[in-house]
Amino acid sequence: MTTEEFANRVINKFCEELTDLVFQYIENDAELKDDYHKFGLGELHAVNQALGKKIKERFGVENLERSNNPKSNLIKSYAKHVEK
């Protein structure tokens, strides 16, 4: 394996887990977690969708299949991503 191949492998894996990583970040930041939990159950779906849209926009990724095994406890599933 070349250094370039390894770097691509790491970035591809990171992109796949990007949404889960964002939610883990929220979980590990007391202020963000508190703000997240201030939204009612009905609003959390809209918040999660807004985060998903912003992730795609900001990082230039497209959706792949869904993962039902997030590390974050805030979500039950997430869309994996790939670079555009």
For each residue, the residues with C-beta under 8 A, 3 or more apart:
1: 5 6 9
2: 5 6
3: 6 7
4: 7 8
5: 1 2 8 9
6: 1 2 3 9 10
7: 3 4 10 11
8: 4 5 11 12
9: 1 5 6 12 13
10: 6 7 13 14
11: 7 8 14 15 83
12: 8 9 15 16 82 83
13: 9 10 16 17
14: 10 11 17 18 21
15: 11 12 18 59 61 80 81 82 83
16: 12 13 64 67 80 81 82
17: 13 14 20 21 67 80
18: 14 15 21 22 55 59 61 81
19: 22 23 51 52 55 75 78 79 80 81
20: 17 23 24 67 70 71 72 75 78
21: 14 17 18 24 25
22: 18 19 25 26 51 55
23: 19 20 26 27 51 70 72 74 75 78
24: 20 21 27 28 71 72
25: 21 22 28 29 32
26: 22 23 29 32 33 36 72 74
27: 23 24 33 72 73 74
28: 24 25 33
29: 25 26 32 33
30: 33 34
31: 34 35
32: 25 26 29 35 36
33: 26 27 28 29 30 36 37
34: 30 31 37 38
35: 31 32 38
36: 26 32 33 39 44 47 74
37: 33 34
38: 34 35
39: 36 43 44 46 47
40: 43 44
41: 44
42: 45 46
43: 39 40 46 47
44: 36 39 40 41 47 48
45: 42 48 49
46: 39 42 43 49 50
47: 36 39 43 44 50 51
48: 44 45 51 52 75
49: 45 46 52 53
50: 46 47 53 54
51: 19 22 23 47 48 54 55
52: 19 48 49 55 56 78 79
53: 49 50 56 57
54: 50 51 57 58
55: 18 19 22 51 52 58 59 61 81
56: 52 53 59 60 61 62 63 81
57: 53 54 60
58: 54 55
59: 15 18 55 56 81
60: 56 57 83 84
61: 15 18 55 56 81 82 83 84
62: 56 81 82 83 84
63: 56 79 80 81
64: 16 79 80 81 82
65: 79 80
66: 77 78 79 80
67: 16 17 20 70 77 78 79 80
68: 76 77
69:
70: 20 23 67 75 76 77 78
71: 20 24
72: 20 23 24 26 27 75 78
73: 27
74: 23 26 27 36
75: 19 20 23 48 70 72 78
76: 68 70
77: 66 67 68 70
78: 19 20 23 52 66 67 70 72 75
79: 19 52 63 64 65 66 67
80: 15 16 17 19 63 64 65 66 67
81: 15 16 18 19 55 56 59 61 62 63 64
82: 12 15 16 61 62 64
83: 11 12 15 60 61 62
84: 60 61 62
